[in-house]
Amino acid sequence: MPRVQPDTSASDGAPTRAAARAAQHRRRSLILLGVILVLAIALATVVGIFFLRGAPEEEAQAPTTPKSDCLATSLRITADPAVAGALEAIVDDLVESRSDCPDVTIRVEDSSVTAETLASGSAPDFDVWVPDSAMWPARATGQAELTGVDAAELVVSAPVASTPVVFAATKKTAAALKKEGAGFSSLAGRSVAAVLPDPSRVSGSSAALLALQTAVGGDARAFTAIALGLDTGVVPTAAEALAAVSTAKAPTIAVTTEQAVQAYGADAKTPLVTIYPADVSTSVGVPLVTLADASVDTLEAVAALSDAVTGGSDRLAEFGLRDAAGTAPDSTTGGGEDAGATSEPIDGANQAEALRTWQMITAPSRMLSLNDVSGSMLQPATTDMRRIDLFEQAAVRAINSLSADSSLATWVFSSRRIGGQDWQEIVPFGPLGDAAHKQRTIDTANGLDSLVGGGTGLYDSVLAAVQYMRETYVPGQVNLVLLNTDGYNEDDEGLDLPGLLAELEKLRDPAKPVAVIAIGYGPDTDQAALEQIAAATDGAAYQALQPTDIGTVLVDAVTQRGCRPNCG
């Protein structure tokens, strides 16, 4: 039987031996081609990197380009003149000479102007505001709140730069003051004249006022007395204050900042020396102010700017500024131990409050003098003088204590002076700078005894006086009623005390304050009622129990009008 061989012929499922060998050859060729391709790519990559970077020897010798970081977005900056120069230099350093960075524009404007614009409710035209003190944004916000204006919400950074508050004097005066350890409290002695740049325009001056409050231990009376003395030496700018010192014949100092003294000294014919106060070290801090609704990009740009300023102490020093910590650079006038102790920049809100107090103290008075001429004023006060006689003398002294830019009106009250009305105008308002008006006012004060008679229509008269002052309110002046009386309310047909207090509460307006400063003469005065009337109007109440107190109390009440109701 023949042997049967298995069938090895080609079929759909099995290749022949020749086909298998051909397939194996093709696989080997493909693998070799892949390896060659990989090697070629690797070689091309190495060569490309070599040509892009250059040879190692060439890279070591090639000049490097300093890294320059652009701000995240364009910035519109409003800067005070005191900081604009340093800021411009720092911004230039930040973006260098690159033309591809977002624009940074710096507009120079006095901080007082910017603050006033913001307080009025005007839309800000900046992305970041760089005032010369944190006082200005605090003042803008406070003024807007006081007047009910819907102003932009501001965000104030920590200080990025600072400058100390100092005195400046000629070499001779400075040597004497340094020897005696002069400070802010020394101003009370009036041993040296002082020139103060306008605190409403110059932040260094308002910072000095706050330091002065600290130096006198918060004593409002002492502060007021010194402030009134300083008011006579106020000039518009720091440069004018320093110029006045350089030409003064008598020993004189300027109250200013270290930066202002350095700026003045660059071209001064008469060199001035910086004196660092011995009792209170204080400085003005420069913040960055942004808007509460600022974009993320804007805040990133401001953060970069802040870092640049805080790290730019050399640039700050070129423009007379210190860093935020108050570190004195080598170039500071005096150098070394004479460069003054470092101090934290003062709080902006406290500085703004010091300015407000100053403005209240020094503002012209618009005073309605409401004088009791009831029959009891004829009672004897001493063996040879009546109550009205002592009041007349004190009134003349008080008139003479007011500045020429103050205005004064004189009313009297008793009971039913004009029909059923208890009060009467004797001298209408007029400026004391008008010699004729001042003399008429003095003559009226000297002749009040001729008007005495009747009971004491106190409450209706007080309300009428406050209403009149509110209706005729003059902004920028201290509008007040000076009430002088020796007794109780005796008008049973008019208001009682609760009714008066309720009406006064209706008239209260923080934006247009009208205070009643009440003075009770003698032991018969309803002092409790006077104190409630004063409290209802944010005023103050005084009492003169002895005849010799009348003149002192009246003049004190007039001159302390700015620190009410906390004069102590």
VEXVOTOR-772722 format. One record per residue (C-alpha): residue in one letter; y, x, z. Coordinates in steps of 0.2 Angstrom, whole numbers. Example, Ala and Ser with C-alpha at 12.3 -4.5 7.8 and 13.67 -1.06 7.14 Angstrom:
% residues 2
SITE   r      py      px      pz
SITE   A     -22      62      39
SITE   S      -5      68      36
END
This chain:
% residues 568
SITE   r      py      px      pz
SITE   M       0       0       0
SITE   P      16       8      -5
SITE   R      29      13       9
SITE   V      44       3       9
SITE   Q      61      13      11
SITE   P      75       4      19
SITE   D      88      -2       7
SITE   T     102      11       8
SITE   S     112       4      -7
SITE   A     131       0      -5
SITE   S     135     -17       2
SITE   D     150     -26       9
SITE   G     148     -20      27
SITE   A     143      -1      26
SITE   P     152      13      17
SITE   T     143      26       7
SITE   R     143      44      13
SITE   A     156      50       1
SITE   A     168      36       6
SITE   A     165      42      25
SITE   R     169      60      21
SITE   A     185      55      11
SITE   A     191      44      25
SITE   Q     189      58      38
SITE   H     199      70      27
SITE   R     213      57      26
SITE   R     214      56      45
SITE   R     215      74      47
SITE   S     229      75      34
SITE   L     239      61      43
SITE   I     237      70      60
SITE   L     243      86      53
SITE   L     258      77      45
SITE   G     263      69      61
SITE   V     263      85      71
SITE   I     274      93      57
SITE   L     286      78      58
SITE   V     287      79      77
SITE   L     291      98      76
SITE   A     304      95      63
SITE   I     313      82      74
SITE   A     313      93      89
SITE   L     320     107      79
SITE   A     333      97      72
SITE   T     338      90      89
SITE   V     339     108      96
SITE   V     350     114      82
SITE   G     361      99      83
SITE   I     364     102     102
SITE   F     367     120      98
SITE   F     381     117      85
SITE   L     389     103      96
SITE   R     390     114     112
SITE   G     391     131     104
SITE   A     382     146     109
SITE   P     381     150     127
SITE   E     392     165     125
SITE   E     405     155     115
SITE   E     405     141     129
SITE   A     409     153     143
SITE   Q     424     159     133
SITE   A     431     142     127
SITE   P     446     135     136
SITE   T     442     119     146
SITE   T     453     104     146
SITE   P     458      97     163
SITE   K     451      80     166
SITE   S     465      66     166
SITE   D     461      48     172
SITE   C     471      34     165
SITE   L     475      19     175
SITE   A     464       4     173
SITE   T     478      -6     165
SITE   S     497      -5     161
SITE   L     509      -6     176
SITE   R     526     -12     178
SITE   I     533      -4     194
SITE   T     550      -8     203
SITE   A     555       7     214
SITE   D     569      10     226
SITE   P     580      25     220
SITE   A     575      35     235
SITE   V     557      35     229
SITE   A     558      33     210
SITE   G     560      51     206
SITE   A     544      57     216
SITE   L     535      42     209
SITE   E     539      46     191
SITE   A     534      64     193
SITE   I     517      59     201
SITE   V     514      46     187
SITE   D     517      59     174
SITE   D     505      71     183
SITE   L     492      56     184
SITE   V     492      53     165
SITE   E     498      70     159
SITE   S     502      70     141
SITE   R     489      58     135
SITE   S     495      45     123
SITE   D     480      34     124
SITE   C     484      29     142
SITE   P     490      11     146
SITE   D     509      11     148
SITE   V     517      13     165
SITE   T     535       8     166
SITE   I     547      12     182
SITE   R     562       1     184
SITE   V     574       8     198
SITE   E     582      -5     209
SITE   D     589      -5     227
SITE   S     576     -13     239
SITE   S     589     -24     246
SITE   V     592     -32     229
SITE   T     573     -34     225
SITE   A     570     -42     243
SITE   E     585     -54     240
SITE   T     578     -59     223
SITE   L     561     -63     230
SITE   A     568     -72     245
SITE   S     577     -84     233
SITE   G     560     -89     225
SITE   S     562     -80     209
SITE   A     546     -75     200
SITE   P     542     -56     202
SITE   D     544     -46     187
SITE   F     533     -31     193
SITE   D     515     -28     196
SITE   V     519     -16     210
SITE   W     535     -14     220
SITE   V     538       2     229
SITE   P     552      -1     242
SITE   D     559      13     253
SITE   S     552       4     268
SITE   A     540     -10     273
SITE   M     555     -19     281
SITE   W     560     -26     264
SITE   P     545     -36     260
SITE   A     544     -42     278
SITE   R     562     -47     276
SITE   A     560     -56     259
SITE   T     545     -66     266
SITE   G     554     -70     282
SITE   Q     570     -76     273
SITE   A     560     -87     261
SITE   E     551     -95     276
SITE   L     567     -98     285
SITE   T     575    -107     271
SITE   G     560    -116     265
SITE   V     559    -107     248
SITE   D     542    -106     240
SITE   A     542     -87     236
SITE   A     528     -76     229
SITE   E     515     -70     242
SITE   L     516     -51     244
SITE   V     502     -39     250
SITE   V     509     -24     258
SITE   S     499      -8     259
SITE   A     499       6     272
SITE   P     513      19     270
SITE   V     510      32     256
SITE   A     525      42     261
SITE   S     538      43     274
SITE   T     554      51     280
SITE   P     561      53     298
SITE   V     577      45     305
SITE   V     589      59     310
SITE   F     607      63     314
SITE   A     617      74     303
SITE   A     632      84     309
SITE   T     642     100     305
SITE   K     635     116     312
SITE   K     646     117     327
SITE   T     643      99     332
SITE   A     625     100     329
SITE   A     623     115     341
SITE   A     632     106     355
SITE   L     621      90     353
SITE   K     605     100     352
SITE   K     610     109     367
SITE   E     612      93     377
SITE   G     596      85     370
SITE   A     605      71     361
SITE   G     596      56     356
SITE   F     599      38     352
SITE   S     603      34     370
SITE   S     617      47     369
SITE   L     626      34     358
SITE   A     630      24     373
SITE   G     641      38     380
SITE   R     653      38     365
SITE   S     654      57     367
SITE   V     653      58     348
SITE   A     658      46     334
SITE   A     644      39     324
SITE   V     644      34     306
SITE   L     631      22     300
SITE   P     626      17     283
SITE   D     625      -2     281
SITE   P     609      -8     289
SITE   S     608     -23     277
SITE   R     607     -11     262
SITE   V     599       5     270
SITE   S     582       5     278
SITE   G     585      21     288
SITE   S     599      12     297
SITE   S     589      -3     302
SITE   A     575       9     308
SITE   A     588      18     318
SITE   L     593       1     326
SITE   L     575      -2     331
SITE   A     574      16     339
SITE   L     590      12     348
SITE   Q     582      -4     356
SITE   T     568       7     361
SITE   A     580      20     368
SITE   V     589       8     380
SITE   G     572       0     386
SITE   G     574     -16     377
SITE   D     590     -20     386
SITE   A     599     -33     375
SITE   R     616     -31     383
SITE   A     616     -12     382
SITE   F     610     -13     364
SITE   T     623     -26     359
SITE   A     637     -15     367
SITE   I     631       0     357
SITE   A     629     -10     341
SITE   L     646     -17     342
SITE   G     653       1     344
SITE   L     643       7     329
SITE   D     649      -8     319
SITE   T     666       0     317
SITE   G     659      15     309
SITE   V     648       7     295
SITE   V     649      13     277
SITE   P     640       6     262
SITE   T     628      21     258
SITE   A     620      36     266
SITE   A     630      48     255
SITE   E     646      40     261
SITE   A     641      42     279
SITE   L     637      61     276
SITE   A     653      64     267
SITE   A     663      56     281
SITE   V     655      67     293
SITE   S     658      83     283
SITE   T     677      79     283
SITE   A     679      72     301
SITE   K     691      81     312
SITE   A     683      75     328
SITE   P     664      78     332
SITE   T     655      65     322
SITE   I     637      62     317
SITE   A     629      52     303
SITE   V     613      41     307
SITE   T     602      43     292
SITE   T     586      50     286
SITE   E     579      68     283
SITE   Q     578      64     264
SITE   A     596      59     263
SITE   V     602      75     272
SITE   Q     592      86     260
SITE   A     599      76     245
SITE   Y     617      78     251
SITE   G     615      96     255
SITE   A     611     101     237
SITE   D     629     100     232
SITE   A     638      99     248
SITE   K     654     110     251
SITE   T     652     108     269
SITE   P     634     111     275
SITE   L     627      98     287
SITE   V     613     101     300
SITE   T     599      90     303
SITE   I     597      84     321
SITE   Y     580      76     326
SITE   P     584      64     341
SITE   A     576      70     357
SITE   D     572      53     365
SITE   V     564      42     351
SITE   S     555      50     335
SITE   T     554      37     321
SITE   S     552      37     303
SITE   V     553      25     288
SITE   G     536      22     279
SITE   V     535      19     260
SITE   P     522       6     255
SITE   L     515      -1     239
SITE   V     518     -20     237
SITE   T     507     -30     226
SITE   L     506     -49     222
SITE   A     492     -59     231
SITE   D     486     -66     214
SITE   A     486     -49     205
SITE   S     471     -46     193
SITE   V     456     -34     197
SITE   D     462     -22     184
SITE   T     480     -21     192
SITE   L     473     -18     209
SITE   E     462      -4     202
SITE   A     477       4     194
SITE   V     487       2     210
SITE   A     473      10     220
SITE   A     473      25     208
SITE   L     492      26     210
SITE   S     490      25     229
SITE   D     478      39     229
SITE   A     489      49     218
SITE   V     504      47     229
SITE   T     495      51     245
SITE   G     487      66     237
SITE   G     504      72     230
SITE   S     512      79     245
SITE   D     520      94     235
SITE   R     528      81     223
SITE   L     534      71     238
SITE   A     542      86     246
SITE   E     551      91     230
SITE   F     561      74     232
SITE   G     563      76     251
SITE   L     549      65     257
SITE   R     535      68     269
SITE   D     517      62     267
SITE   A     512      46     276
SITE   A     507      55     292
SITE   G     525      63     293
SITE   T     519      81     291
SITE   A     534      92     288
SITE   P     533     103     272
SITE   D     538     121     273
SITE   S     554     116     263
SITE   T     560     104     276
SITE   T     578     108     283
SITE   G     577     117     299
SITE   G     558     122     296
SITE   G     546     126     310
SITE   E     550     118     327
SITE   D     566     111     321
SITE   A     557     100     308
SITE   G     555      86     321
SITE   A     539      79     328
SITE   T     528      69     317
SITE   S     529      50     320
SITE   E     520      35     313
SITE   P     531      24     302
SITE   I     538       9     311
SITE   D     532      -8     308
SITE   G     541     -17     294
SITE   A     542     -34     303
SITE   N     550     -26     319
SITE   Q     562     -17     308
SITE   A     567     -33     299
SITE   E     569     -41     316
SITE   A     581     -27     322
SITE   L     591     -30     306
SITE   R     592     -48     310
SITE   T     598     -45     327
SITE   W     611     -33     321
SITE   Q     618     -45     308
SITE   M     619     -59     322
SITE   I     629     -47     333
SITE   T     641     -40     320
SITE   A     643     -56     310
SITE   P     660     -64     311
SITE   S     661     -78     323
SITE   R     666     -96     319
SITE   M     668    -102     336
SITE   L     674    -120     342
SITE   S     681    -118     359
SITE   L     678    -134     368
SITE   N     688    -134     385
SITE   D     687    -146     399
SITE   V     704    -152     404
SITE   S     698    -166     416
SITE   G     708    -168     432
SITE   S     697    -157     443
SITE   M     703    -142     433
SITE   L     719    -143     444
SITE   Q     710    -139     460
SITE   P     714    -123     468
SITE   A     703    -108     464
SITE   T     712     -96     475
SITE   T     727     -97     487
SITE   D     739     -96     473
SITE   M     729    -100     457
SITE   R     721    -116     450
SITE   R     705    -117     440
SITE   I     714    -120     424
SITE   D     726    -105     428
SITE   L     711     -93     429
SITE   F     703    -100     414
SITE   E     719     -98     403
SITE   Q     720     -80     408
SITE   A     701     -77     403
SITE   A     703     -87     387
SITE   V     717     -75     381
SITE   R     706     -60     385
SITE   A     691     -68     375
SITE   I     702     -72     360
SITE   N     707     -54     360
SITE   S     689     -48     361
SITE   L     685     -56     344
SITE   S     686     -47     328
SITE   A     700     -51     315
SITE   D     687     -58     303
SITE   S     682     -71     316
SITE   S     689     -89     315
SITE   L     693    -100     330
SITE   A     697    -118     333
SITE   T     702    -126     350
SITE   W     697    -143     356
SITE   V     699    -151     373
SITE   F     690    -165     382
SITE   S     692    -176     397
SITE   S     689    -195     395
SITE   R     697    -207     383
SITE   R     710    -195     376
SITE   I     711    -205     359
SITE   G     707    -223     362
SITE   G     688    -222     367
SITE   Q     686    -204     361
SITE   D     684    -191     374
SITE   W     688    -176     363
SITE   Q     703    -170     354
SITE   E     707    -156     341
SITE   I     722    -145     347
SITE   V     721    -131     335
SITE   P     710    -132     319
SITE   F     700    -117     312
SITE   G     709    -102     306
SITE   P     705     -83     305
SITE   L     711     -73     319
SITE   G     716     -60     306
SITE   D     731     -72     303
SITE   A     743     -67     316
SITE   A     752     -84     316
SITE   H     735     -93     319
SITE   K     730     -80     333
SITE   Q     747     -82     341
SITE   R     746    -101     341
SITE   T     728    -100     348
SITE   I     734     -89     362
SITE   D     749    -100     366
SITE   T     738    -116     367
SITE   A     726    -107     379
SITE   N     741    -102     390
SITE   G     747    -120     390
SITE   L     731    -130     393
SITE   D     737    -135     410
SITE   S     749    -147     401
SITE   L     734    -157     394
SITE   V     725    -159     410
SITE   G     720    -177     416
SITE   G     706    -190     417
SITE   G     687    -188     420
SITE   T     674    -177     412
SITE   G     667    -184     395
SITE   L     655    -170     393
SITE   Y     640    -177     383
SITE   D     649    -186     370
SITE   S     661    -171     367
SITE   V     647    -159     366
SITE   L     638    -169     353
SITE   A     654    -172     343
SITE   A     657    -153     343
SITE   V     640    -148     337
SITE   Q     640    -162     323
SITE   Y     656    -155     317
SITE   M     650    -137     316
SITE   R     634    -143     307
SITE   E     644    -153     294
SITE   T     656    -138     291
SITE   Y     643    -124     293
SITE   V     648    -107     285
SITE   P     634     -96     280
SITE   G     635     -78     285
SITE   Q     645     -81     301
SITE   V     639     -85     319
SITE   N     643    -104     320
SITE   L     644    -109     339
SITE   V     652    -120     351
SITE   L     659    -112     367
SITE   L     659    -125     381
SITE   N     669    -122     396
SITE   T     668    -135     410
SITE   D     669    -136     429
SITE   G     660    -153     433
SITE   Y     648    -166     429
SITE   N     648    -179     415
SITE   E     658    -194     421
SITE   D     658    -205     405
SITE   D     646    -219     410
SITE   E     649    -228     394
SITE   G     643    -214     383
SITE   L     627    -204     381
SITE   D     617    -199     395
SITE   L     608    -182     396
SITE   P     592    -187     388
SITE   G     601    -196     374
SITE   L     612    -180     371
SITE   L     596    -169     371
SITE   A     588    -181     359
SITE   E     602    -181     347
SITE   L     604    -162     348
SITE   E     585    -160     343
SITE   K     589    -171     328
SITE   L     602    -159     323
SITE   R     592    -143     325
SITE   D     590    -133     309
SITE   P     584    -115     310
SITE   A     592    -111     293
SITE   K     609    -117     300
SITE   P     609    -114     318
SITE   V     624    -120     329
SITE   A     622    -113     347
SITE   V     631    -120     362
SITE   I     636    -106     374
SITE   A     640    -115     390
SITE   I     650    -109     405
SITE   G     651    -118     421
SITE   Y     666    -114     433
SITE   G     664    -116     451
SITE   P     651    -124     463
SITE   D     654    -142     456
SITE   T     646    -138     439
SITE   D     631    -147     433
SITE   Q     623    -131     429
SITE   A     605    -138     426
SITE   A     613    -150     413
SITE   L     622    -135     405
SITE   E     606    -125     404
SITE   Q     596    -139     395
SITE   I     610    -141     383
SITE   A     610    -123     379
SITE   A     591    -122     377
SITE   A     592    -137     365
SITE   T     603    -127     354
SITE   D     595    -109     356
SITE   G     611    -105     366
SITE   A     614     -98     383
SITE   A     622    -105     399
SITE   Y     632     -95     411
SITE   Q     640     -98     428
SITE   A     656     -91     436
SITE   L     654     -95     455
SITE   Q     669     -85     461
SITE   P     686     -85     453
SITE   T     685     -66     449
SITE   D     669     -70     439
SITE   I     678     -81     426
SITE   G     686     -68     415
SITE   T     670     -57     415
SITE   V     658     -71     411
SITE   L     669     -78     397
SITE   V     671     -62     388
SITE   D     653     -58     391
SITE   A     648     -74     383
SITE   V     658     -71     368
SITE   T     652     -53     365
SITE   Q     634     -57     369
SITE   R     633     -71     356
SITE   G     621     -61     345
SITE   C     607     -58     358
SITE   R     607     -76     364
SITE   P     596     -83     371
SITE   N     588     -67     377
SITE   C     602     -57     383
SITE   G     595     -55     400
END
